[in-house]
Amino acid sequence: MDDLQQIFKKHSYAAKASTAFIYAILVSVAMNFFWTPGKIYASGITGLAQLVATLLSRYAPFQISTALLLFLLNVPMFILAWNKIGHRFTVFTFLAVVFSSIMIKAITPVTLTTDPIICAIFGGAVNGFGTGLALRNGISTGGLDIIGLTIKKKTGKSIGTINIIFNAFIVLAAGFIYGWPYAFYSALGLFVNARVMDMVYTRQQKMQVMIVTSRPKSVIDSIQNHMRRGITIVNDVEGAYHHDDKTLLITVISRYEQNELHDAMEESDPVAFVSISENVQIWGRFYEQAL
């Protein structure tokens, strides 16, 4: 049994490392094929690295590449993650950032187009897909992610406002440096990036599930065998059509677990009535897998 667990653990580590490398390729494609030719700034620390590199090239007697700045600006984040979040999490975040810095430098920039709208949309989409894929596999891409996870772990609260303010600063910088139309193009890129990332990374999207069943014990056992979720039981529910006795089960899952829920219902009660409400807000305890 221990040998089997070790095999699974090694497979998981290899999958995470592979995902970090795939993310690095995607962010480098977004940077070298779209953002740089279109004069578009990314979000977070990546955008800050672009901004600093631009300012140094204009006003300083020396230059530092965006790739190297991306790594240097993330070094304090690695220290924070190591002390506050977890060692394994930090290692894979470090890999993602190092791979990204290397690939941004290694992949030759190709100017497919300089149209800022096209560059904003496709750069945001490519990076959003890569970031969502990384987060879905339990890997942070560094930067503000680490600050957000640290605060959330300590207080249970997100830092959406800080992200908005930081990215607004990046957008304003694009306006001052390249002209105000480019501020709007960068904002468009940030919007596309966020939307695509949300489509791929589904763990943070909560769904309320209501199940009307005549086999509650079987359904509960099956769901809890497939996922770690609490269930509220409402007894003495009556169906209005046949007036037969039913039980109402209420639980909340992440969108990522939707397929597991479907499998559990097929196993336990394929004819149960299942209603799902998307994007619900949660107050109180909700289990999230440790990083």
C-alpha positions in Angstrom: 0.0 0.0 0.0 2.8 2.4 0.9 4.5 1.6 -2.4 1.3 2.4 -4.3 1.0 5.7 -2.5 4.6 6.6 -3.4 3.9 5.9 -7.0 0.8 8.1 -7.0 2.7 10.8 -5.2 5.6 10.7 -7.8 3.0 10.8 -10.6 1.4 13.8 -9.0 4.7 15.6 -8.7 5.6 14.8 -12.3 2.2 16.1 -13.5 2.6 19.3 -11.5 6.1 19.9 -13.0 4.8 19.2 -16.5 2.0 21.7 -15.9 4.5 24.3 -14.7 6.5 23.8 -17.9 3.3 24.1 -20.1 2.3 27.3 -18.3 5.8 28.7 -19.0 5.5 28.0 -22.7 2.0 29.6 -22.8 3.0 32.8 -20.9 6.1 33.1 -23.1 4.0 32.8 -26.3 1.6 35.5 -24.9 4.6 37.8 -24.0 6.7 37.3 -27.2 4.0 36.9 -29.8 1.3 39.3 -28.6 2.0 41.5 -25.6 5.4 42.9 -26.6 4.6 43.5 -30.3 1.2 45.1 -29.3 2.6 47.2 -26.4 0.2 45.5 -24.0 0.9 45.1 -20.3 -0.1 41.9 -18.5 -1.6 41.7 -15.0 0.2 41.3 -11.7 3.9 40.8 -11.3 4.3 40.0 -15.0 2.9 43.4 -15.9 5.1 45.0 -13.3 8.2 43.3 -14.8 7.2 44.6 -18.2 6.8 48.1 -16.8 10.1 48.2 -15.0 11.9 46.8 -18.1 10.3 49.5 -20.2 11.3 52.3 -17.8 14.9 51.0 -17.5 15.3 50.8 -21.2 14.1 54.5 -21.5 15.7 56.2 -18.6 18.5 54.0 -17.1 22.0 53.5 -18.4 21.5 49.8 -18.1 18.8 47.3 -19.1 17.3 44.3 -17.4 15.2 41.9 -19.4 11.5 41.3 -18.5 12.4 37.6 -18.1 15.0 38.3 -15.4 12.8 40.9 -13.7 9.9 38.4 -13.5 12.2 36.1 -11.5 13.7 38.8 -9.3 10.4 40.4 -8.4 9.1 37.0 -7.4 11.9 36.2 -5.0 10.2 37.9 -2.0 7.1 36.0 -2.9 8.9 32.7 -2.7 10.1 33.6 0.8 6.6 34.5 1.9 5.1 31.3 0.4 7.8 29.1 2.0 7.1 30.6 5.5 3.3 31.1 5.3 1.8 28.6 2.8 3.8 25.4 2.3 7.1 24.1 1.1 5.8 21.8 -1.7 3.6 24.7 -2.9 6.6 27.0 -3.0 8.8 24.5 -4.9 6.2 24.2 -7.7 5.6 27.9 -7.8 9.4 28.4 -8.0 9.5 25.9 -11.0 6.6 27.8 -12.8 8.4 31.1 -12.4 11.8 29.8 -13.3 10.5 28.0 -16.4 8.6 31.1 -17.4 11.7 33.3 -17.1 13.7 30.8 -19.2 11.1 30.3 -21.9 10.4 34.1 -22.3 14.1 34.5 -22.9 14.6 31.3 -25.0 11.6 31.6 -27.3 12.4 34.0 -30.2 9.8 36.8 -30.4 7.6 36.7 -33.5 5.6 39.7 -34.6 2.4 38.1 -35.9 0.7 41.4 -35.8 1.1 44.8 -34.0 -2.7 45.4 -33.9 -3.1 46.2 -30.1 -6.7 44.8 -30.0 -5.7 41.4 -31.5 -2.6 41.3 -29.3 -4.7 42.1 -26.2 -7.3 39.5 -26.9 -5.1 36.6 -27.9 -2.3 37.4 -25.4 -4.9 37.5 -22.6 -6.6 34.3 -23.8 -3.3 32.3 -24.1 -2.0 33.5 -20.7 -5.5 33.0 -19.1 -5.6 29.4 -20.3 -2.1 28.8 -18.9 -2.8 30.4 -15.6 -6.1 28.6 -15.2 -4.4 25.3 -16.0 -1.7 25.9 -13.5 -4.2 26.9 -10.7 -6.4 23.9 -11.6 -3.4 21.6 -10.9 -2.5 23.2 -7.6 0.3 25.4 -8.9 0.6 29.1 -8.3 2.2 31.3 -11.0 3.7 33.5 -8.3 3.2 37.2 -7.7 -0.1 38.4 -6.3 -1.4 34.8 -6.1 0.9 34.2 -3.1 -0.1 37.4 -1.3 -3.8 36.5 -1.9 -3.4 32.9 -0.7 -1.4 34.1 2.4 -4.1 36.5 3.4 -6.9 34.1 2.6 -5.2 31.4 4.7 -4.7 33.8 7.6 -8.1 35.7 7.6 -10.3 33.7 5.3 -10.8 36.8 3.1 -9.8 37.3 -0.5 -7.9 40.4 -1.7 -9.8 41.2 -4.8 -9.6 44.9 -4.1 -5.8 44.8 -4.0 -5.7 42.9 -7.3 -7.9 45.5 -8.9 -5.9 48.4 -7.6 -2.6 46.8 -8.6 -3.8 46.1 -12.1 -5.4 49.6 -12.4 -1.9 50.9 -11.7 -0.5 48.7 -14.6 -3.2 50.0 -16.9 -2.5 53.6 -16.0 1.2 53.0 -16.6 0.4 51.7 -20.1 -1.4 54.9 -20.7 1.4 57.2 -19.6 4.1 55.2 -21.5 2.4 54.2 -24.7 -0.6 56.6 -24.9 -4.1 56.3 -23.4 -5.5 54.1 -26.1 -3.0 51.4 -25.0 -4.3 51.7 -21.4 -7.7 50.6 -22.7 -6.1 47.8 -24.8 -4.3 46.5 -21.7 -7.5 46.7 -19.8 -9.2 44.6 -22.5 -6.3 42.1 -22.3 -6.8 41.9 -18.5 -10.5 41.2 -18.9 -10.0 38.4 -21.5 -7.2 36.9 -19.3 -9.6 36.8 -16.3 -12.5 35.4 -18.2 -10.5 32.6 -19.8 -8.7 31.8 -16.5 -12.1 31.5 -14.8 -13.3 29.1 -17.5 -10.4 26.8 -17.0 -9.9 27.1 -13.3 -13.1 25.9 -11.8 -12.2 25.1 -8.2 -13.2 28.5 -6.9 -16.7 28.4 -8.5 -19.2 27.2 -5.9 -22.5 25.4 -6.8 -25.4 24.6 -4.5 -26.8 21.1 -5.2 -30.3 20.0 -4.1 -31.2 16.3 -4.5 -34.7 14.9 -4.1 -34.3 11.1 -3.7 -36.0 8.1 -2.2 -32.6 6.5 -1.5 -30.9 9.1 0.8 -28.4 6.7 2.5 -27.1 5.3 -0.8 -26.8 8.8 -2.3 -25.0 10.2 0.8 -22.5 7.3 0.9 -21.8 7.6 -2.8 -21.2 11.4 -2.7 -19.0 11.2 0.3 -17.0 8.4 -1.2 -16.3 10.5 -4.3 -15.6 13.9 -2.6 -15.2 15.4 0.8 -18.5 17.3 1.2 -21.0 17.8 4.1 -24.6 17.2 3.3 -27.8 18.6 5.0 -30.7 16.2 5.2 -34.3 17.4 5.1 -36.7 14.5 5.9 -40.4 14.1 5.2 -40.4 15.8 1.8 -43.5 14.9 -0.3 -43.5 14.8 -4.1 -46.5 16.8 -5.5 -47.1 14.5 -8.5 -47.3 11.1 -6.9 -47.4 12.2 -3.2 -44.7 9.8 -2.3 -42.2 10.3 0.5 -38.8 11.7 -0.5 -35.7 13.1 1.2 -34.1 16.4 0.3 -30.3 16.5 0.4 -28.5 19.9 0.2 -24.7 20.3 -0.4 -22.3 22.7 -2.0 -19.5 21.6 -4.4 -17.0 23.3 -6.6 -17.6 23.3 -10.3 -14.5 21.2 -10.6 -16.3 18.4 -8.7 -19.4 18.4 -11.0 -18.3 15.2 -12.9 -17.7 13.4 -9.6 -21.2 14.4 -8.4 -22.6 13.0 -11.7 -20.8 9.7 -11.2 -22.0 9.5 -7.6 -25.6 10.0 -8.6 -25.3 7.4 -11.4 -24.1 4.9 -8.9 -26.6 5.6 -6.2 -29.8 6.9 -7.6 -29.9 7.6 -11.4 -33.6 8.7 -11.2 -33.1 11.3 -8.5 -34.1 14.9 -9.2 -31.0 17.1 -9.0 -31.1 20.9 -9.1 -27.8 22.9 -9.3 -27.5 26.6 -8.7 -24.3 28.2 -9.9 -21.9 30.8 -8.4 -23.4 30.8 -4.9 -21.7 32.7 -2.0 -20.5 30.7 1.0 -20.5 31.9 4.6 -18.9 29.5 7.0 -16.8 26.4 6.6 -16.1 25.0 3.1 -13.4 22.4 2.7 -10.7 23.3 0.2 -7.9 20.9 -0.6 -4.6 21.9 1.0 -1.9 23.3 -1.3 
